[in-house]
Amino acid sequence: MSAPAQAESYAVIAYREQGRWQVEVLPEAVTEDLDALLAAVGQQPEDTSALALVDVADEFFVAARVRRGSVRLMLSDVTAALDWDLAAQVLDHLDVDQPDDDDQDVRPAGDLDIFEDLGLDALQLESLLSDLDAYADEMLSSLARHLGFATAYERVVDALVQ
């Protein structure tokens, strides 16, 4: 499993500092390695509500939070594990079976309450993820808007994809 060479993937970390959301780019390596992603999130102070968002080639996204040693993960589409190493690693970490080659049932996996403390419950997240015509970047923009850091998120992402 590997991504096509032309795939554009990115990862950002969002965190609250003095009551305001900050968004920064994470190293490209975290778009392919779950351990690196979790290490990057785990370096943030516990009281910042830090979360990482990874867009892999606009095909799917991963959300991660590490608080008090507890890892919370959400994968937007389990079928991504058929083609992408990061998605397969997330399913392994979650102890979720890998989809079969003929599985076309696009569905999320992991902790759908990952953002509940930030005002986005599982039903709202499921609704956001249910738009099968939306690309991962569109879902992440919507997610950032719901969580209150859309402006900072868009500024960072726009600089990345230019």
Secondary structure, DSSP 4 states (H G I P E B T S, - for coil): ----TT--EEEEEEEEETTEEEEEEPPGGGGT-HHHHHHHHHTS-GGG--EEEEEETTTEEEEEEEETTEEEEEES-GGGGGT-HHHHHHHHHHT-PPPPTT------EE-TTTTGGGT--HHHHHHHHT-TTS-HHHHHHHHHHHHT-HHHHHHHHHHH--
